[in-house]
Amino acid sequence: MLTKTTDEYYILVNQPEEPSKPDYFCYANGRTIKIKGFETFDLFYFKDDSDEYSISEATTGMRIVRLPEYHKARALAEMKLTRAGVEKFRDILERAREKYGLSPRYKEE
């Protein structure tokens, strides 16, 4: 069972251009977002350093989409999640947690 430990959000930072450097979690000034059909997931959005909006999932910090305009980012996230479906999205998150661990926002009990 996962328990939220803080109200802060974190994103997963991958460094594919430098494989010797480990992936890590970084604080994001995020806000909760609810997407129809995916209300049970802890989704959030934030504006990054390049002035683009990212929509991410909070237990893994994984980004779902990133675009310059919030409403377009939200629409694309809704489309991607709906196409994937709840079960596939849940499986993707489980594999991500196995590979990268939990975001500092959560702990496993």
C-alpha positions in Angstrom: 0.0 0.0 0.0 1.3 3.5 -0.9 1.0 6.4 1.6 1.5 10.0 0.7 4.2 11.6 2.9 4.1 15.2 1.7 2.0 17.5 -0.4 5.0 18.4 -2.5 5.3 17.0 -6.1 8.4 15.5 -7.6 9.3 14.6 -11.2 11.6 11.8 -12.4 14.6 13.2 -14.2 16.2 10.8 -16.8 19.6 11.5 -18.2 19.7 9.3 -21.4 22.5 11.5 -22.9 24.7 10.6 -19.9 24.0 7.0 -19.0 26.6 7.0 -16.3 24.6 9.5 -14.3 21.7 8.1 -12.3 18.1 9.1 -12.7 16.7 11.2 -9.8 13.7 12.9 -8.5 13.4 16.7 -8.5 10.9 19.0 -6.7 8.2 20.5 -9.0 5.9 23.3 -8.1 2.8 21.3 -9.2 -0.9 21.4 -8.8 -3.4 18.6 -8.8 -5.3 17.8 -12.0 -8.2 15.4 -12.4 -8.8 13.7 -15.7 -12.1 11.9 -16.3 -11.7 8.1 -15.9 -8.4 8.6 -14.1 -9.6 10.3 -10.9 -8.0 7.6 -8.7 -4.5 8.5 -9.9 -2.4 11.3 -8.4 -1.9 13.5 -11.5 -0.4 16.9 -11.4 0.7 19.7 -13.8 3.5 22.3 -13.6 5.2 24.9 -15.7 8.9 24.0 -16.2 12.0 26.2 -16.7 11.4 26.3 -20.4 7.9 27.7 -19.9 6.2 24.5 -21.0 3.4 22.7 -19.2 4.0 19.1 -18.1 1.4 16.7 -16.8 2.8 14.0 -14.7 1.9 11.1 -12.4 2.9 11.6 -8.7 3.9 8.1 -7.4 6.5 7.8 -10.2 7.1 11.4 -11.2 6.7 10.2 -14.8 5.7 12.8 -17.4 2.7 12.1 -19.5 2.9 15.1 -21.8 4.8 18.4 -22.2 3.5 21.3 -24.4 3.7 25.1 -24.4 0.0 25.6 -23.7 -1.8 24.2 -20.7 -5.1 23.4 -22.4 -3.3 21.6 -25.2 -1.2 19.6 -22.7 -4.4 18.7 -20.8 -6.2 17.6 -24.0 -3.3 15.5 -25.1 -2.9 13.9 -21.7 -6.6 13.0 -21.7 -6.3 11.5 -25.2 -3.2 9.5 -24.3 -4.6 8.2 -21.0 -8.0 7.3 -22.6 -6.2 5.4 -25.4 -4.0 3.5 -23.0 -6.8 2.7 -20.5 -6.7 2.4 -16.8 -5.2 -1.1 -16.6 -2.4 -0.4 -19.1 -1.6 2.9 -17.3 -1.5 1.1 -14.0 0.9 -1.5 -15.4 3.2 1.2 -16.8 3.3 2.8 -13.4 4.1 -0.4 -11.7 7.0 -1.1 -14.0 8.3 2.4 -13.5 8.1 2.0 -9.7 10.1 -1.2 -10.0 12.7 0.4 -12.2 13.1 3.9 -10.6 11.5 3.5 -7.1 8.8 5.8 -5.6 8.7 9.5 -5.7 9.6 11.2 -2.4 5.9 12.1 -2.2 5.1 8.5 -1.3 6.3 5.6 0.8 5.3 1.9 0.7 3.8 0.3 3.8 
